[in-house]
Amino acid sequence: MVTPVMPTYARAELVFERGEGAYLYSADGEAYLDFASGIAVTALGHAHPHLVKALSDQAGKLWHTSNLFRIDGQERLAARLVANTFADTVFFGNSGAEAVECALKMARKYHDETGNPDRYRVIAFEGSFHGRTLATLAAAGQEKNLAGFGPAMDGFDHVPTEDLDALKSAITDETAAIIIEPVQGEGGIRPVSESFLRAIRDLADEHGLLVIYDEIQCGMGRTGKLFAYEWSGQAPDIMAVAKGIGGGFPMGACLATERAAVGMTAGSHGSTFGGNPLAMAVGNAMLDVQLEDGFFDRVVAVSNHLRQQLAMIADKFGDVVEEVRGTGLMLGLKCKVPNGDMIAALRDQNMLAVGAGDNVVRLLPPLIIDESHVGDAIGKLESACATLSSESASS
């Protein structure tokens, strides 16, 4: 018999009733170190006082009006995102999938507006993940996620990441855009090289294509800058953002240059709840904190310390951990044991992590962690690895 909650998730037998900073607390009062962050969402940890106050204050005033009217918080957040990125304009939605859908529609509309309606195809990369709608599943092209949903939506071509020859060969007269995650998340924590991102930008400019970055997971400070593209200096034309932008409140955004958004006029796109006053209050509060002097310096410092400690774990338990991957506080452990076993062993140590492709365990802690949290995490990792190592040796 089906459960009242549709069984589309393989959930752990844990119920959390509150959180504080980098810790979640179960119904029986046990503390868990949260290095999952709701899959890179709770970027400032749990119950951050500035976010709580912003949401509470707004909740007492106004929740929803729809986009039939101006929304002050939306205009303020859009202006701040524009001031701190490549973008000239922003569309607000509720999720990452919506942000990518907006980006894909915008790319097609751009070419229609500029006299090339036959240019609608988008080149994407193997191992990518862009969402769970039919279009975003087709964009990623992963069979495990497409299986059972009929023919994949047309309009997407896939090539291996870092394969410049394959990318060049995939460009045709029908190509509209190239979409890429600067750091693949679900695909196994794989940063894309600066040289490949530069090559994408050059090819797009040469062939009149748009570049779309999916920074849903790697954006909003996770790599040590507000957005990951800043490390390479290769700005996109369109960028999908979500997860950390709301700090736990559902929110997505699609950022674009004026040129790319030329066709996004009244009636071309919409969202009932997108940009609602509650989400905008939290989004602005997130930027208040992240744009403070020294915030990203602290993220870089603690991420370097964490990575050094993880390297020591990998050296000590080479039969369990093959390598450490990633950048900033978007790190992965490529495992020699099933990554599900590692996640379970960590959960037994009261630490939460997330699985990914290529047998990787993702470590996505809140961006507010300090060395004490790193020490706690390494102690728990060491215990989990010792257990897995002894089990491996005895089998």
N, C-alpha and C positions, 0 to 999 in steps of 0.2 A: 504494500500500500504506500502511495506517495505521501511524503511529509507535507505539512502545511507550508513550510518554506521549501520552494522548489529545489531539489537536490542537485544543483549545478556546481557545487563546490565540495571538495573533499576537506571538510573542516576538522581542525584539531579539537579534541575534547577539552576545551578551555573556554571559560567565560570571564571576561574582564569587566569590572564594574567602575574602575576609575584609573586615572593615570596622572603622573606628576613628573615633569621633566623627561628624563630618559627611561622611566620605569612605568610599567603597567602593573596593576594589582588585581589579582583574581578575586572571585567572590569569597574565597576563604582567607583572603588577606595576604596571600603569597606575592612577593615582588618578583617581577620578571624584567630583566634588562632588555629593552626594546631596540634591537638592531635590525628591525624590519621597517619600523616607522610607517606601518600601514601600506607597505610597498612604496617607500620614498615620498610619503604624503605629509606626515606630521613633522615638518622640517624644523620647527621650533620646539619640538617635544610636546608633551601633553599638558594641557591646562596652562599654557603660557599666559601670564597675567595680562599682558597688553592685548593679546588676541581675545581673551575672555571678556575683558572690559569693553572692547570695541563691539563684539557681538552682542553682549548684554545691553549695552547702551542703545544700539540700533534696534534690537528686538523690542525694546519698550517704546519705540517711535513708529517704525514703519517696516513691514516685511516685503510687500509686493505691490507694484503698480502696473507692471508690464512695460514693454518698450514702446508703448504708444505715447509715453511721456518722457521728458528728460529726467535723468537720474544723476544727481550731483556727485555721488560717490563714484559712479561709473566714469563720468567725465574727468574727475580728479585722478583716478587710477590709470585711465588710458593715457592722460598727459604725462604721468610719472613714468610709465613704461616706455612711452615714446622718447622721453628725455634721457632715458638710461639704456636705450638699445638703438639698433639700426632702423627701427620702424617709424612710420609716419602715422599709422592708424591701427586700431585694435577692435576686434569683434569679441564679445564675451559670450561664452556658453557655460555648460555645466560639467564637462568632462573632457578627457583627452581625446576620446573618439570623436566627439563633436568638433573639437579644435582641428583635428586632421581632416574631417569631412569638409569643414569650411575651407581649409587650405586647398584641398583637391578641387572643390567647386570653383574657388577663386582662380586657380591655374587655368582651368578650362575656360572660364569666363573672360580671362585676360586675352587669350588667343582669339576668342570669338569677337571681342571688342576691337582687337587690332587687325582684323581682316584675315584671320587664319582659323576658321571654325573647324577645320579637319585636324587640327593639332589638339588631341585630347589624351594621348597616352602618357603614362608616367612611368619612369624607370625607378625601380626600388631594388633593395639589396637582400640577398639571402641571409636568413637568420634574424631579420628585422621583426618588429612588432609595432603595430600602429593602432590597435583597437579591436573591438569585437563586433562592429557593425559589418554588414556584408561588404561595403566598399573598403573599409579599413582592413578587413581580413584578406580581401583580394590584393590590397596594396602590399601586405606582408608576404602573402603567397605561401604560408606554411600549411602543408597538407594536414597536419595533426589538428589544426584549428578549422580548416575548411571542410573536413570530412563530414558528410551527411547533410550538407546544406546546399546541395545541387551544384550546377555549374558556377564557377567563380565569376564574379562580375568582370566584364571585359574592360581593358584599358590599362593593364599593368604588365610590364616586362621586368624580369628579375635577372640580376647579374651578381657574381660574387663580390663582396666588399674588397676593396684594394686592388681589384683587377681592372686596370685602366683600359687595356685593349678590349675587354668584354664590354665595358661601358661605352667606349667609342663605337663599337659594332652595333650596340643596341639602339643608337640614336637613328631615327628615321624622320621622314617628312611629317609623320603623325605625332612625334614626340612633343609634349607640352612642357614637361617638368621632370626634375630629378628629386626624389625624396630620400632623406637619410637621417638616421640618428647619429649625432656626433659621437655618442657613446651608446652602443647597443646594450640594452638592459636585459630584457627577457632572453635575448640571444646568447647571454653568457658573459656580460660585463666586458665588452670589447670596444675600447677606444679606437676611433678612426684616426689615422695619421694626418697630421697637418698637411703633408704633401698631397694626400689624396683629396682632402677637402679643397685645397687650392686648385687641383686639377679639375674637380667638379665645377668650381666657379668659372674657371677658364673655358671649359667646354660649353657650359651653359651660355656664357657671353658670346662665344663664337657662333653657336647655333641658334641663338635667340630663345633659349629656354629659361624657365624660372627654376630657382633652387628653393626647395622646401626643407627646412630642418624640423625634425620631430625632437623637441627638447622637453617632452612631457616628463620623462624620468630624470634626465641629466641636467635640467634647467633649475632655476630658482636657487642658485648657490651650491648645488650638490657637488660641483667640481672645484669649488673655491673661487669662482667668479659668478656674477649674477646668472650668466648663461654660458654654456660650454663653448659656443662659437667664438667667444672673446679670446680664448687661448690661441686660436689659429689666425684670428684677424680676418677670417673669410666669412663675411656676413651673408645670410641668405636673403631671398626676396620675401619669403613667407616663413613664419615659424609657429608651430603648434606648441602650446604650453598648457600644463594642468598640474595635477598632483600637488607639489609643494606650494603652488601659488596661493592656495587657500588654507594651507596649514592644517588641513583636516576638514574644512568646509568644502562641499562640492563646488568646483569652479574650474573653468577652462578658458583659454583665450587664444585667439589667432592674431598674430602680429604681422604687419605687412608694410611694404613701402607704398608710397602713393602710386607709383607706376604699376605695381602688381595688382593693386586693388581698384584699378580703373573701372572695372565692370561691376563693382559691389555697390550698387546704387539702391535706393529705396525699393523694397519688394524683392530684391535678389536673394536675400537670405534672412533668417530670423530664428528666434528662440524665445519661447514663452517665459522661461525662468532665467535665461542668461542675463548676467549683469544686474541681478536683483539687489536691493539695498543691503541685505544681510551679507551676501557674498562680497560685495564691494567694500563694506566696512572691514571685513576680515582681510581682504586683499590689500587694502591700504595699510592696515596694521602690520601685515607681513613686511611690506616695504619699509615701514617706519623702522623696524628692527634691522632688516638686512642692509639697509643703506646707511646705517650708523657707521661712523669711522671705526675701522679696525675689525668689523664683523668678518669679512672674508679672509683677512690675515689670520684670524683665530681659526677659521675652518681649515686653511692650508696648513697651519702649524700642527693642529691636532691630527689631521689626516696623515701628515708625514710621520708623526709619532706612531699612529696606529699601524701604518703600513710597515714600518720598521719592526714593530713587535710581531706582526703577522708573518713577516719573513723568517723570524726566529722560530715561530711555530712550524712553518713549512720545513725548515731545516731539521728541526727536532723530530718531526713526525712525517718523514718523507714517504712512508707507506700509506699515509692517509691523505695528505695534501700534496698535490703535484706542483701547483704554482699559485702565486698571488697576482690578481689582475685588477685593473681599474685605475681610477684617478679620483682625487679628492676623497669625499666620503661616499663614493660609489665604488665599492670594492667587491671583489669576488674571490672565492677559494675554489680553484679547479681541483676536484677531489679524485682520489683513486678508489675510494669506496663510494657506493651510491649516495648521491647528495641528499636523498631523503633520510638515509641513516644518519648523516651528519646533522641535519636539521633536528631530527628526533633526539639525538644525543645532546645537542645544545639545549633543547627544550627540557630535557631531564636535569640540566644544570641551571634551569630558570633563565635562559637566554633565548631570544627570538631572532630568527634569520629567515631568509626567503630563498626558495629554489629558483633556478634559471636553467636555460639550455646549456648543452655541452657539459653536463654534470657539474654545474657550478652552484655554490652557495653564495647568495648575495648578502653582503653586510651593508646596510643602509641606515646607519644610526641618525638620530636627530643632529642637526648642525650645531647644536648648543652643547654637545658633549665636551668634557675636559679630560685631563689625564687620569683622573680618578675613575671615570667610566671606561677608559681604555684599559686600565689595570684590571678592573672587574671583568671586562670582556675577555681579556687574554687569559685570566685565571680559569674562566669557564670553558674557553676554547681548549686550553691545555687538558683539562679534565675530560672533556668530550673526546678529544683526539686520543688520549691515553686509553680510554675505554674501547674505542674503535680499533686502535692498534693492537691491543691485547686480544680482542675478538678475532681480528684478522690473523694473528699469529697462531691462535689455537684452532682455527678452522682448516 
